[in-house]
Amino acid sequence: MPSTLRRSDAKAQRTFAKAHDSAADEYGSEERANRVAYAAVKRSFEKVGDHWEPKEKKGPSDERA
């Protein structure tokens, strides 16, 4: 698990782990699994310094998306 997530709360860690494991099973690619897992984390959390904190409002990290 990336260090920024190890310094984050348990929900952020679970979100990353579940998405990563599911994507790794489906795609068989570590790089793609990491991209999918980070995308899942970014929907509910934002990176603040060296860790991830829950967003006030869930959704895409880019408001134009």
Gaussian input, Z-matrix of N, CA and C with variables (Angstrom, degrees):
# hf/3-21g

backbone

0 1
 N
 C     1     B1
 C     2     B2     1     A1
 N     3     B3     2     A2     1     D1
 C     4     B4     3     A3     2     D2
 C     5     B5     4     A4     3     D3
 N     6     B6     5     A5     4     D4
 C     7     B7     6     A6     5     D5
 C     8     B8     7     A7     6     D6
 N     9     B9     8     A8     7     D7
 C    10    B10     9     A9     8     D8
 C    11    B11    10    A10     9     D9
 N    12    B12    11    A11    10    D10
 C    13    B13    12    A12    11    D11
 C    14    B14    13    A13    12    D12
 N    15    B15    14    A14    13    D13
 C    16    B16    15    A15    14    D14
 C    17    B17    16    A16    15    D15
 N    18    B18    17    A17    16    D16
 C    19    B19    18    A18    17    D17
 C    20    B20    19    A19    18    D18
 N    21    B21    20    A20    19    D19
 C    22    B22    21    A21    20    D20
 C    23    B23    22    A22    21    D21
 N    24    B24    23    A23    22    D22
 C    25    B25    24    A24    23    D23
 C    26    B26    25    A25    24    D24
 N    27    B27    26    A26    25    D25
 C    28    B28    27    A27    26    D26
 C    29    B29    28    A28    27    D27
 N    30    B30    29    A29    28    D28
 C    31    B31    30    A30    29    D29
 C    32    B32    31    A31    30    D30
 N    33    B33    32    A32    31    D31
 C    34    B34    33    A33    32    D32
 C    35    B35    34    A34    33    D33
 N    36    B36    35    A35    34    D34
 C    37    B37    36    A36    35    D35
 C    38    B38    37    A37    36    D36
 N    39    B39    38    A38    37    D37
 C    40    B40    39    A39    38    D38
 C    41    B41    40    A40    39    D39
 N    42    B42    41    A41    40    D40
 C    43    B43    42    A42    41    D41
 C    44    B44    43    A43    42    D42
 N    45    B45    44    A44    43    D43
 C    46    B46    45    A45    44    D44
 C    47    B47    46    A46    45    D45
 N    48    B48    47    A47    46    D46
 C    49    B49    48    A48    47    D47
 C    50    B50    49    A49    48    D48
 N    51    B51    50    A50    49    D49
 C    52    B52    51    A51    50    D50
 C    53    B53    52    A52    51    D51
 N    54    B54    53    A53    52    D52
 C    55    B55    54    A54    53    D53
 C    56    B56    55    A55    54    D54
 N    57    B57    56    A56    55    D55
 C    58    B58    57    A57    56    D56
 C    59    B59    58    A58    57    D57
 N    60    B60    59    A59    58    D58
 C    61    B61    60    A60    59    D59
 C    62    B62    61    A61    60    D60
 N    63    B63    62    A62    61    D61
 C    64    B64    63    A63    62    D62
 C    65    B65    64    A64    63    D63
 N    66    B66    65    A65    64    D64
 C    67    B67    66    A66    65    D65
 C    68    B68    67    A67    66    D66
 N    69    B69    68    A68    67    D67
 C    70    B70    69    A69    68    D68
 C    71    B71    70    A70    69    D69
 N    72    B72    71    A71    70    D70
 C    73    B73    72    A72    71    D71
 C    74    B74    73    A73    72    D72
 N    75    B75    74    A74    73    D73
 C    76    B76    75    A75    74    D74
 C    77    B77    76    A76    75    D75
 N    78    B78    77    A77    76    D76
 C    79    B79    78    A78    77    D77
 C    80    B80    79    A79    78    D78
 N    81    B81    80    A80    79    D79
 C    82    B82    81    A81    80    D80
 C    83    B83    82    A82    81    D81
 N    84    B84    83    A83    82    D82
 C    85    B85    84    A84    83    D83
 C    86    B86    85    A85    84    D84
 N    87    B87    86    A86    85    D85
 C    88    B88    87    A87    86    D86
 C    89    B89    88    A88    87    D87
 N    90    B90    89    A89    88    D88
 C    91    B91    90    A90    89    D89
 C    92    B92    91    A91    90    D90
 N    93    B93    92    A92    91    D91
 C    94    B94    93    A93    92    D92
 C    95    B95    94    A94    93    D93
 N    96    B96    95    A95    94    D94
 C    97    B97    96    A96    95    D95
 C    98    B98    97    A97    96    D96
 N    99    B99    98    A98    97    D97
 C   100   B100    99    A99    98    D98
 C   101   B101   100   A100    99    D99
 N   102   B102   101   A101   100   D100
 C   103   B103   102   A102   101   D101
 C   104   B104   103   A103   102   D102
 N   105   B105   104   A104   103   D103
 C   106   B106   105   A105   104   D104
 C   107   B107   106   A106   105   D105
 N   108   B108   107   A107   106   D106
 C   109   B109   108   A108   107   D107
 C   110   B110   109   A109   108   D108
 N   111   B111   110   A110   109   D109
 C   112   B112   111   A111   110   D110
 C   113   B113   112   A112   111   D111
 N   114   B114   113   A113   112   D112
 C   115   B115   114   A114   113   D113
 C   116   B116   115   A115   114   D114
 N   117   B117   116   A116   115   D115
 C   118   B118   117   A117   116   D116
 C   119   B119   118   A118   117   D117
 N   120   B120   119   A119   118   D118
 C   121   B121   120   A120   119   D119
 C   122   B122   121   A121   120   D120
 N   123   B123   122   A122   121   D121
 C   124   B124   123   A123   122   D122
 C   125   B125   124   A124   123   D123
 N   126   B126   125   A125   124   D124
 C   127   B127   126   A126   125   D125
 C   128   B128   127   A127   126   D126
 N   129   B129   128   A128   127   D127
 C   130   B130   129   A129   128   D128
 C   131   B131   130   A130   129   D129
 N   132   B132   131   A131   130   D130
 C   133   B133   132   A132   131   D131
 C   134   B134   133   A133   132   D132
 N   135   B135   134   A134   133   D133
 C   136   B136   135   A135   134   D134
 C   137   B137   136   A136   135   D135
 N   138   B138   137   A137   136   D136
 C   139   B139   138   A138   137   D137
 C   140   B140   139   A139   138   D138
 N   141   B141   140   A140   139   D139
 C   142   B142   141   A141   140   D140
 C   143   B143   142   A142   141   D141
 N   144   B144   143   A143   142   D142
 C   145   B145   144   A144   143   D143
 C   146   B146   145   A145   144   D144
 N   147   B147   146   A146   145   D145
 C   148   B148   147   A147   146   D146
 C   149   B149   148   A148   147   D147
 N   150   B150   149   A149   148   D148
 C   151   B151   150   A150   149   D149
 C   152   B152   151   A151   150   D150
 N   153   B153   152   A152   151   D151
 C   154   B154   153   A153   152   D152
 C   155   B155   154   A154   153   D153
 N   156   B156   155   A155   154   D154
 C   157   B157   156   A156   155   D155
 C   158   B158   157   A157   156   D156
 N   159   B159   158   A158   157   D157
 C   160   B160   159   A159   158   D158
 C   161   B161   160   A160   159   D159
 N   162   B162   161   A161   160   D160
 C   163   B163   162   A162   161   D161
 C   164   B164   163   A163   162   D162
 N   165   B165   164   A164   163   D163
 C   166   B166   165   A165   164   D164
 C   167   B167   166   A166   165   D165
 N   168   B168   167   A167   166   D166
 C   169   B169   168   A168   167   D167
 C   170   B170   169   A169   168   D168
 N   171   B171   170   A170   169   D169
 C   172   B172   171   A171   170   D170
 C   173   B173   172   A172   171   D171
 N   174   B174   173   A173   172   D172
 C   175   B175   174   A174   173   D173
 C   176   B176   175   A175   174   D174
 N   177   B177   176   A176   175   D175
 C   178   B178   177   A177   176   D176
 C   179   B179   178   A178   177   D177
 N   180   B180   179   A179   178   D178
 C   181   B181   180   A180   179   D179
 C   182   B182   181   A181   180   D180
 N   183   B183   182   A182   181   D181
 C   184   B184   183   A183   182   D182
 C   185   B185   184   A184   183   D183
 N   186   B186   185   A185   184   D184
 C   187   B187   186   A186   185   D185
 C   188   B188   187   A187   186   D186
 N   189   B189   188   A188   187   D187
 C   190   B190   189   A189   188   D188
 C   191   B191   190   A190   189   D189
 N   192   B192   191   A191   190   D190
 C   193   B193   192   A192   191   D191
 C   194   B194   193   A193   192   D192

   B1=1.4494
   B2=1.5306
   B3=1.3358
   B4=1.4627
   B5=1.5306
   B6=1.3188
   B7=1.4654
   B8=1.5245
   B9=1.3272
   B10=1.4668
   B11=1.5235
   B12=1.3125
   B13=1.4627
   B14=1.5206
   B15=1.3287
   B16=1.4674
   B17=1.5251
   B18=1.3300
   B19=1.4671
   B20=1.5306
   B21=1.3219
   B22=1.4664
   B23=1.5239
   B24=1.3329
   B25=1.4670
   B26=1.5316
   B27=1.3167
   B28=1.4647
   B29=1.5260
   B30=1.3300
   B31=1.4697
   B32=1.5265
   B33=1.3168
   B34=1.4708
   B35=1.5240
   B36=1.3226
   B37=1.4632
   B38=1.5245
   B39=1.3326
   B40=1.4693
   B41=1.5236
   B42=1.3236
   B43=1.4648
   B44=1.5171
   B45=1.3292
   B46=1.4613
   B47=1.5269
   B48=1.3296
   B49=1.4669
   B50=1.5298
   B51=1.3321
   B52=1.4685
   B53=1.5232
   B54=1.3316
   B55=1.4671
   B56=1.5215
   B57=1.3258
   B58=1.4682
   B59=1.5272
   B60=1.3190
   B61=1.4659
   B62=1.5261
   B63=1.3205
   B64=1.4585
   B65=1.5295
   B66=1.3297
   B67=1.4701
   B68=1.5239
   B69=1.3273
   B70=1.4655
   B71=1.5284
   B72=1.3303
   B73=1.4656
   B74=1.5285
   B75=1.3280
   B76=1.4653
   B77=1.5285
   B78=1.3260
   B79=1.4614
   B80=1.5213
   B81=1.3321
   B82=1.4568
   B83=1.5175
   B84=1.3185
   B85=1.4595
   B86=1.5235
   B87=1.3255
   B88=1.4630
   B89=1.5278
   B90=1.3208
   B91=1.4708
   B92=1.5300
   B93=1.3116
   B94=1.4652
   B95=1.5262
   B96=1.3157
   B97=1.4655
   B98=1.5271
   B99=1.3344
   B100=1.4640
   B101=1.5246
   B102=1.3276
   B103=1.4686
   B104=1.5251
   B105=1.3246
   B106=1.4665
   B107=1.5300
   B108=1.3278
   B109=1.4628
   B110=1.5299
   B111=1.3309
   B112=1.4676
   B113=1.5239
   B114=1.3197
   B115=1.4662
   B116=1.5293
   B117=1.3248
   B118=1.4665
   B119=1.5248
   B120=1.3212
   B121=1.4689
   B122=1.5273
   B123=1.3292
   B124=1.4661
   B125=1.5237
   B126=1.3132
   B127=1.4700
   B128=1.5262
   B129=1.3365
   B130=1.4643
   B131=1.5197
   B132=1.3280
   B133=1.4620
   B134=1.5164
   B135=1.3458
   B136=1.4550
   B137=1.5221
   B138=1.3221
   B139=1.4569
   B140=1.5213
   B141=1.3201
   B142=1.4569
   B143=1.5203
   B144=1.3165
   B145=1.4610
   B146=1.5139
   B147=1.3309
   B148=1.4697
   B149=1.5230
   B150=1.3496
   B151=1.4666
   B152=1.5303
   B153=1.3352
   B154=1.4621
   B155=1.5244
   B156=1.3430
   B157=1.4626
   B158=1.5249
   B159=1.3355
   B160=1.4706
   B161=1.5305
   B162=1.3275
   B163=1.4661
   B164=1.5216
   B165=1.3226
   B166=1.4619
   B167=1.5221
   B168=1.3338
   B169=1.4584
   B170=1.5249
   B171=1.3273
   B172=1.4633
   B173=1.5202
   B174=1.3238
   B175=1.4549
   B176=1.5112
   B177=1.3272
   B178=1.4659
   B179=1.5227
   B180=1.3269
   B181=1.4565
   B182=1.5228
   B183=1.3233
   B184=1.4600
   B185=1.5237
   B186=1.3296
   B187=1.4656
   B188=1.5219
   B189=1.3442
   B190=1.4605
   B191=1.5224
   B192=1.3214
   B193=1.4716
   B194=1.5134
   A1=108.42
   A2=116.70
   A3=120.23
   A4=112.10
   A5=116.07
   A6=120.95
   A7=112.48
   A8=118.35
   A9=119.27
   A10=111.25
   A11=116.96
   A12=119.95
   A13=111.47
   A14=117.79
   A15=119.65
   A16=110.90
   A17=117.44
   A18=121.76
   A19=112.04
   A20=117.76
   A21=122.48
   A22=110.47
   A23=115.57
   A24=118.32
   A25=112.06
   A26=114.86
   A27=121.49
   A28=112.48
   A29=118.24
   A30=120.43
   A31=110.86
   A32=117.87
   A33=120.84
   A34=109.93
   A35=116.69
   A36=121.11
   A37=110.98
   A38=117.26
   A39=121.06
   A40=111.19
   A41=116.62
   A42=120.79
   A43=110.22
   A44=116.54
   A45=120.89
   A46=110.25
   A47=116.95
   A48=121.12
   A49=111.80
   A50=117.10
   A51=120.07
   A52=111.33
   A53=116.50
   A54=119.74
   A55=110.60
   A56=116.92
   A57=121.28
   A58=110.34
   A59=116.89
   A60=120.56
   A61=111.44
   A62=116.60
   A63=120.72
   A64=111.01
   A65=116.74
   A66=120.58
   A67=111.15
   A68=117.56
   A69=120.44
   A70=110.11
   A71=116.79
   A72=120.46
   A73=111.21
   A74=115.90
   A75=119.89
   A76=112.99
   A77=117.45
   A78=120.45
   A79=114.41
   A80=117.59
   A81=120.48
   A82=114.39
   A83=117.31
   A84=121.97
   A85=109.43
   A86=116.92
   A87=121.54
   A88=110.86
   A89=116.75
   A90=120.19
   A91=111.14
   A92=116.06
   A93=120.07
   A94=110.98
   A95=117.32
   A96=121.12
   A97=110.37
   A98=117.35
   A99=120.64
   A100=111.22
   A101=117.36
   A102=120.28
   A103=111.13
   A104=116.47
   A105=120.89
   A106=110.24
   A107=116.86
   A108=121.04
   A109=111.52
   A110=117.22
   A111=119.64
   A112=110.93
   A113=117.79
   A114=120.66
   A115=110.44
   A116=116.96
   A117=120.86
   A118=110.75
   A119=116.81
   A120=120.89
   A121=110.06
   A122=116.90
   A123=121.06
   A124=113.26
   A125=118.51
   A126=120.49
   A127=111.68
   A128=118.02
   A129=121.02
   A130=114.19
   A131=116.90
   A132=121.03
   A133=110.23
   A134=115.57
   A135=120.11
   A136=108.35
   A137=115.88
   A138=120.47
   A139=108.67
   A140=115.57
   A141=122.53
   A142=106.68
   A143=116.36
   A144=119.98
   A145=110.45
   A146=115.96
   A147=120.75
   A148=113.53
   A149=117.13
   A150=120.25
   A151=109.52
   A152=116.03
   A153=122.94
   A154=109.53
   A155=116.57
   A156=122.26
   A157=109.28
   A158=117.17
   A159=119.76
   A160=111.27
   A161=115.73
   A162=120.95
   A163=108.68
   A164=116.12
   A165=119.92
   A166=109.96
   A167=115.88
   A168=121.56
   A169=107.82
   A170=117.32
   A171=121.35
   A172=110.65
   A173=115.14
   A174=120.41
   A175=110.78
   A176=116.60
   A177=120.34
   A178=111.30
   A179=116.71
   A180=120.31
   A181=111.39
   A182=117.31
   A183=122.45
   A184=107.95
   A185=116.96
   A186=120.59
   A187=112.70
   A188=118.02
   A189=121.12
   A190=112.23
   A191=117.45
   A192=120.97
   A193=111.29
   D1=137.17
   D2=179.66
   D3=-60.16
   D4=148.69
   D5=-175.48
   D6=-61.31
   D7=-34.34
   D8=179.42
   D9=-64.31
   D10=-30.75
   D11=177.85
   D12=-81.49
   D13=-31.02
   D14=176.25
   D15=-63.71
   D16=-26.74
   D17=178.54
   D18=-89.89
   D19=3.69
   D20=-177.35
   D21=-103.38
   D22=173.51
   D23=-177.66
   D24=-70.96
   D25=168.04
   D26=-173.98
   D27=-62.27
   D28=-34.87
   D29=-179.46
   D30=-65.19
   D31=-40.61
   D32=177.30
   D33=-63.55
   D34=-40.88
   D35=179.17
   D36=-64.77
   D37=-43.52
   D38=178.59
   D39=-64.11
   D40=-42.18
   D41=179.31
   D42=-58.50
   D43=-47.90
   D44=-179.86
   D45=-62.81
   D46=-48.23
   D47=-175.28
   D48=-62.63
   D49=-45.57
   D50=-179.22
   D51=-64.35
   D52=-45.46
   D53=-179.62
   D54=-65.54
   D55=-40.18
   D56=-179.28
   D57=-64.31
   D58=-48.33
   D59=-178.43
   D60=-62.36
   D61=-42.78
   D62=179.66
   D63=-64.11
   D64=-44.73
   D65=-179.53
   D66=-67.96
   D67=-37.43
   D68=178.54
   D69=-63.67
   D70=-40.89
   D71=177.42
   D72=-64.71
   D73=-41.82
   D74=-175.87
   D75=-75.68
   D76=-42.83
   D77=-173.03
   D78=-103.14
   D79=-22.25
   D80=179.53
   D81=68.58
   D82=18.56
   D83=-178.38
   D84=-125.87
   D85=123.17
   D86=-179.96
   D87=-63.41
   D88=-42.00
   D89=-179.46
   D90=-61.97
   D91=-45.86
   D92=-179.92
   D93=-67.31
   D94=-37.87
   D95=178.17
   D96=-62.13
   D97=-40.58
   D98=177.90
   D99=-64.49
   D100=-42.29
   D101=179.63
   D102=-63.29
   D103=-42.77
   D104=178.92
   D105=-64.19
   D106=-43.80
   D107=-178.27
   D108=-64.48
   D109=-43.26
   D110=177.48
   D111=-64.14
   D112=-38.22
   D113=177.88
   D114=-61.71
   D115=-39.60
   D116=178.62
   D117=-64.98
   D118=-42.52
   D119=179.49
   D120=-64.20
   D121=-42.41
   D122=-176.33
   D123=-65.27
   D124=-19.44
   D125=178.40
   D126=-71.60
   D127=-30.19
   D128=-176.13
   D129=-116.95
   D130=-11.46
   D131=-176.06
   D132=-133.41
   D133=156.70
   D134=173.43
   D135=-126.26
   D136=145.77
   D137=-178.41
   D138=-79.27
   D139=124.94
   D140=178.22
   D141=-125.07
   D142=106.93
   D143=-177.56
   D144=65.81
   D145=-117.86
   D146=-175.40
   D147=-106.54
   D148=19.94
   D149=179.50
   D150=-151.81
   D151=175.12
   D152=-179.80
   D153=-109.34
   D154=135.71
   D155=178.05
   D156=-121.12
   D157=149.28
   D158=179.62
   D159=-60.66
   D160=141.10
   D161=175.25
   D162=-77.89
   D163=154.36
   D164=173.61
   D165=-68.28
   D166=-36.83
   D167=-177.61
   D168=-132.16
   D169=123.95
   D170=-178.73
   D171=-71.95
   D172=151.99
   D173=176.78
   D174=151.90
   D175=-176.16
   D176=-178.38
   D177=-61.03
   D178=150.13
   D179=179.35
   D180=-70.52
   D181=-24.00
   D182=177.22
   D183=-103.94
   D184=115.77
   D185=-176.25
   D186=-61.56
   D187=-21.85
   D188=179.59
   D189=-78.05
   D190=-10.74
   D191=-176.65
   D192=-73.86

